[in-house]
Amino acid sequence: MGYGVRVANRPVTDFDRAVSAYVRAAAVSRKVSAEVTAERAGISVNTFRRYWRGERSMTLGDLRAVLKALGVDFVDAEREIDRIFQAGEYGE
């Protein structure tokens, strides 16, 4: 399975929500809108908005592209996403 391949109809998990929470926080702290982040990452705005709202699980390829667009190191993001997930700080 490649980085951009999705599993059809896979339910969104709490970990997916933690990823979304991290991406939102990273974008907001950098004062970058969802639209600009999507454009820089090469992802359609509609798809990115679903990621942003935690309605869709993000592929690894898209996550890497988003982090690069935001200027965030992947390893640093991974640590913070795990912290958010473990703490349950991703909302509902």
C-alpha positions as CSV (number, residue, x, y, z in Angstrom):
1,M,0.0,0.0,0.0
2,G,1.5,3.4,-1.0
3,Y,1.5,6.5,1.1
4,G,-1.5,8.0,-0.8
5,V,-3.7,4.9,-0.8
6,R,-6.7,5.0,1.4
7,V,-8.7,2.1,2.8
8,A,-12.2,2.5,1.5
9,N,-14.8,3.5,4.0
10,R,-12.4,3.2,7.0
11,P,-14.1,4.9,10.0
12,V,-12.4,8.0,11.4
13,T,-10.6,7.1,14.6
14,D,-9.6,9.1,17.7
15,F,-6.0,9.1,16.3
16,D,-7.3,10.7,13.1
17,R,-8.9,13.3,15.2
18,A,-5.7,13.9,17.1
19,V,-3.9,14.4,13.7
20,S,-6.6,16.9,12.7
21,A,-6.3,18.8,16.0
22,Y,-2.5,19.0,15.5
23,V,-2.8,20.3,12.0
24,R,-5.4,22.9,12.9
25,A,-3.3,24.1,15.8
26,A,-0.1,24.2,13.7
27,A,-1.9,26.2,10.9
28,V,-3.5,28.6,13.4
29,S,-0.3,29.3,15.3
30,R,1.3,30.1,11.9
31,K,-1.7,32.3,10.9
32,V,-2.2,30.1,7.8
33,S,-5.7,29.4,6.6
34,A,-7.0,26.0,5.6
35,E,-7.2,27.1,2.0
36,V,-3.6,28.3,1.9
37,T,-2.4,25.2,3.6
38,A,-4.3,23.0,1.1
39,E,-2.9,24.9,-1.8
40,R,0.7,24.7,-0.6
41,A,0.3,21.0,0.1
42,G,-1.2,20.3,-3.3
43,I,-4.5,18.9,-1.8
44,S,-8.0,20.0,-2.9
45,V,-9.5,22.5,-0.5
46,N,-12.6,20.2,0.0
47,T,-10.5,17.2,1.0
48,F,-8.3,19.3,3.3
49,R,-11.4,20.8,5.0
50,R,-12.6,17.3,5.7
51,Y,-9.2,16.5,7.2
52,W,-9.3,19.8,9.2
53,R,-12.7,19.0,10.7
54,G,-11.6,15.4,11.5
55,E,-14.2,13.9,9.1
56,R,-11.6,12.0,7.0
57,S,-8.5,10.1,7.9
58,M,-5.4,11.7,6.3
59,T,-3.1,9.6,4.2
60,L,0.6,9.6,5.2
61,G,1.5,11.3,1.9
62,D,-1.0,14.1,2.5
63,L,0.2,14.5,6.2
64,R,3.8,14.8,5.0
65,A,2.7,17.4,2.4
66,V,0.7,19.4,4.9
67,L,3.5,19.4,7.5
68,K,6.0,20.5,4.8
69,A,3.5,23.3,3.7
70,L,3.4,24.5,7.4
71,G,7.2,24.2,7.9
72,V,6.8,21.5,10.6
73,D,9.3,18.7,11.2
74,F,7.6,15.3,10.8
75,V,9.3,13.8,13.9
76,D,8.2,16.8,16.1
77,A,4.7,16.5,14.7
78,E,4.6,12.8,15.4
79,R,5.5,13.4,19.1
80,E,2.9,16.1,19.5
81,I,0.2,14.1,17.8
82,D,0.9,11.2,20.1
83,R,0.7,13.5,23.1
84,I,-2.6,14.9,21.9
85,F,-3.9,11.4,21.3
86,Q,-2.8,10.1,24.7
87,A,-4.2,13.1,26.5
88,G,-7.5,12.9,24.6
89,E,-7.2,16.5,23.6
90,Y,-8.7,16.0,20.1
91,G,-12.3,16.9,20.9
92,E,-15.3,15.1,19.5
